[in-house]
Amino acid sequence: MKTVIGYKEVLKDWRYMLFLSVSAITVIVYMQMNATLSVFLRDVHGFPTLYFGFLLSMNAVMVIFQLWITRKMSKYSPMKVMAIGTLFYMVGFGMYGFVSESYLFFIAMIIITIGEMIEMPIGQTAAASFAPEDKRGRYMAVFGFHWAIPNLFAILLAGLVMEHIGPNWVWYFACILSLFAAIGFWLLHGITKARFSIEKELLIEEV
């Protein structure tokens, strides 16, 4: 019973819920790389399956720069960093709706991977920053769960868009959603900055 009550307290944190809502938008966009992209490139552009394997391999190889990028980004506000990473998503995923040359597909993946290396590790740091020390485990559990909900319908929605509106519109929508998410993260920087400033003042008064 105490566990249920503890999670209710997490859900009452409207700033954290707002953060998770914005983050869920980026999950919807990111999931298109794992399933929709391969079908789109094969059916629309005749992109060979072997080349798509190279595309994903390049994404995996680039992750070796993850630690270096995370160290560089750690000095900045998590929300601003996530906004910047999401802008890379906007450009990279959006490119697939506008380009048709094979080498540009690889360039788009490079841009997406840079955004992934910037945005994803900082997401956990940002989630933890919302949590009081005695509730950090619950906050992080909810953060992990927030990936599951977009996963339920991200690919389904992409299929419906491809079927009824047009294949390229998957990437137009991905571009638009990424822009909204980037703006959301940037606005959250101001909200969370004000919150943490107030909490710091209250802590000083208590001391």
Phi, psi and omega per residue, in radians:
M1 nan -0.720 3.126
K2 -1.100 -0.621 3.127
T3 -1.114 -0.763 3.122
V4 -1.078 -0.772 3.124
I5 -1.087 -0.685 3.127
G6 -1.072 -0.706 3.120
Y7 -1.245 -0.521 3.062
K8 -1.101 -0.641 3.107
E9 -1.129 -0.648 3.089
V10 -1.124 -0.774 -3.108
L11 -1.182 -0.368 3.102
K12 -1.409 -0.205 3.115
D13 -1.362 1.629 -2.996
W14 -1.136 -0.524 3.111
R15 -1.167 -0.724 3.122
Y16 -1.172 -0.711 3.104
M17 -1.111 -0.643 3.096
L18 -1.150 -0.736 3.093
F19 -1.047 -0.803 -3.138
L20 -1.131 -0.616 3.121
S21 -1.124 -0.768 3.113
V22 -1.163 -0.738 3.137
S23 -1.094 -0.633 3.136
A24 -1.082 -0.542 3.097
I25 -1.101 -0.729 3.130
T26 -1.175 -0.547 3.091
V27 -1.141 -0.750 3.110
I28 -1.005 -0.758 -3.141
V29 -1.180 -0.832 -3.065
Y30 -1.083 -0.642 -3.096
M31 -1.091 -0.353 3.136
Q32 -1.145 -0.419 3.134
M33 -1.208 -0.552 -3.003
N34 -1.426 -0.389 -3.086
A35 -2.364 -0.954 -3.029
T36 -1.133 -0.667 -3.028
L37 -1.066 -0.747 -3.106
S38 -1.097 -0.759 3.131
V39 -1.135 -0.757 -3.126
F40 -1.064 -0.874 -3.090
L41 -1.146 -0.636 3.137
R42 -1.231 -0.847 -3.012
D43 -1.392 -0.617 -3.056
V44 -1.582 -0.673 -3.040
H45 -2.011 -0.008 -3.131
G46 1.121 0.516 -3.103
F47 -1.254 2.140 -3.089
P48 -1.056 2.533 3.123
T49 -1.041 -0.663 3.122
L50 -1.045 -0.744 3.128
Y51 -1.134 -0.619 3.105
F52 -1.145 -0.596 3.042
G53 -1.069 -0.730 3.076
F54 -1.088 -0.653 -3.129
L55 -1.059 -0.829 3.140
L56 -1.239 -0.583 3.103
S57 -1.122 -0.674 3.092
M58 -1.093 -0.707 3.079
N59 -1.031 -0.764 -3.128
A60 -1.182 -0.710 -3.114
V61 -1.149 -0.681 -3.107
M62 -1.127 -0.359 -3.114
V63 -1.128 -0.226 3.091
I64 -1.083 -0.345 3.114
F65 -1.527 0.041 -3.051
Q66 -0.966 -0.886 -3.061
L67 -1.092 -0.721 -3.124
W68 -1.123 -0.778 3.141
I69 -1.150 -0.733 -3.137
T70 -1.067 -0.715 3.105
R71 -1.100 -0.714 3.140
K72 -1.153 -0.657 -3.061
M73 -1.448 -0.309 -3.020
S74 -1.135 -0.337 -3.116
K75 -1.409 -0.166 -3.083
Y76 -1.843 2.890 3.114
S77 -1.033 2.270 -3.131
P78 -0.963 -0.700 -3.104
M79 -1.171 -0.691 3.101
K80 -1.149 -0.697 3.123
V81 -1.097 -0.762 3.133
M82 -1.149 -0.608 3.076
A83 -1.092 -0.755 -3.139
I84 -1.151 -0.780 3.106
G85 -1.042 -0.679 3.138
T86 -1.197 -0.524 3.055
L87 -1.144 -0.587 3.031
F88 -1.120 -0.697 3.045
Y89 -1.019 -0.771 -3.102
M90 -0.994 -0.813 -3.118
V91 -1.238 -0.841 -3.055
G92 -1.130 -0.923 3.135
F93 -1.177 -0.647 3.127
G94 -1.085 -0.574 -3.127
M95 -1.011 -0.616 -3.095
Y96 -1.106 -0.354 3.098
G97 -1.470 -0.218 -3.019
F98 -2.068 -0.382 -3.040
V99 -1.852 2.817 3.138
S100 -2.391 -0.107 3.135
E101 -1.469 2.432 -3.056
S102 -1.033 -0.723 -3.082
Y103 -1.149 -0.473 3.105
L104 -1.283 -0.459 3.042
F105 -1.106 -0.672 3.115
F106 -1.222 -0.679 3.096
I107 -1.111 -0.716 3.101
A108 -1.065 -0.704 3.126
M109 -1.165 -0.630 3.071
I110 -1.057 -0.773 -3.140
I111 -1.120 -0.758 3.116
I112 -1.071 -0.752 -3.104
T113 -1.141 -0.659 3.065
I114 -1.074 -0.774 3.090
G115 -1.073 -0.695 3.121
E116 -1.083 -0.765 -3.113
M117 -1.205 -0.492 3.104
I118 -1.386 -0.812 -2.931
E119 -1.453 -0.740 -2.954
M120 -1.196 -0.844 -3.131
P121 -1.123 -0.614 -3.130
I122 -1.215 -0.439 -3.141
G123 -1.021 -0.734 3.123
Q124 -1.166 -0.689 3.095
T125 -1.100 -0.744 3.137
A126 -1.110 -0.756 3.137
A127 -1.071 -0.748 -3.133
A128 -1.148 -0.534 -3.091
S129 -1.185 -0.373 3.109
F130 -1.359 -0.389 -2.903
A131 -1.545 2.322 2.904
P132 -1.095 2.667 -3.042
E133 -0.997 -0.643 -3.078
D134 -1.417 -0.057 -3.140
K135 -2.177 0.241 -3.026
R136 -1.088 -0.675 3.136
G137 -1.064 -0.732 -3.137
R138 -1.187 -0.706 3.113
Y139 -1.075 -0.753 -3.115
M140 -1.229 -0.560 3.079
A141 -1.125 -0.748 3.105
V142 -1.148 -0.646 3.099
F143 -1.073 -0.759 3.103
G144 -1.115 -0.679 -3.116
F145 -1.201 -0.468 -3.066
H146 -1.194 -0.205 3.010
W147 -1.302 -0.524 -3.018
A148 -1.188 -0.697 -3.058
I149 -1.125 -0.876 3.084
P150 -1.066 -0.580 3.132
N151 -1.077 -0.466 -3.099
L152 -1.163 -0.587 -3.025
F153 -2.243 -0.021 -3.090
A154 -1.072 -0.845 -3.112
I155 -1.255 -0.644 3.106
L156 -1.059 -0.806 3.131
L157 -1.090 -0.689 3.122
A158 -1.100 -0.706 3.106
G159 -1.097 -0.713 3.115
L160 -1.134 -0.694 3.116
V161 -1.122 -0.805 -3.136
M162 -1.074 -0.655 -3.065
E163 -1.333 -0.701 -2.955
H164 -1.885 -0.357 -3.119
I165 -1.988 -0.809 -3.140
G166 2.590 2.486 -3.083
P167 -0.993 -0.710 -3.094
N168 -1.144 -0.416 -3.105
W169 -1.186 -0.370 3.035
V170 -1.001 -0.733 -3.069
W171 -1.446 -0.509 3.015
Y172 -1.117 -0.791 3.118
F173 -1.134 -0.671 3.104
A174 -1.062 -0.693 3.108
C175 -1.121 -0.817 -3.121
I176 -1.133 -0.793 3.132
L177 -1.087 -0.682 3.113
S178 -1.112 -0.690 3.096
L179 -1.095 -0.791 3.098
F180 -1.047 -0.739 -3.133
A181 -1.139 -0.723 3.127
A182 -1.073 -0.755 3.093
I183 -1.107 -0.710 3.118
G184 -1.064 -0.789 3.113
F185 -1.101 -0.692 -3.128
W186 -1.131 -0.718 3.096
L187 -1.177 -0.626 3.106
L188 -1.119 -0.486 3.080
H189 -1.015 -0.792 3.132
G190 -1.151 -0.704 -3.125
I191 -1.155 -0.843 -3.094
T192 -1.245 -0.584 3.111
K193 -1.088 -0.753 3.120
A194 -1.134 -0.702 -3.121
R195 -1.105 -0.829 -3.072
F196 -1.217 -0.502 3.076
S197 -1.165 -0.731 3.110
I198 -1.125 -0.781 -3.141
E199 -1.095 -0.639 3.122
K200 -1.143 -0.733 3.112
E201 -1.102 -0.734 3.127
L202 -1.121 -0.643 3.127
L203 -1.149 -0.709 3.129
I204 -1.125 -0.734 3.130
E205 -1.093 -0.680 3.131
E206 -1.145 -0.652 3.111
V207 -1.193 nan nan
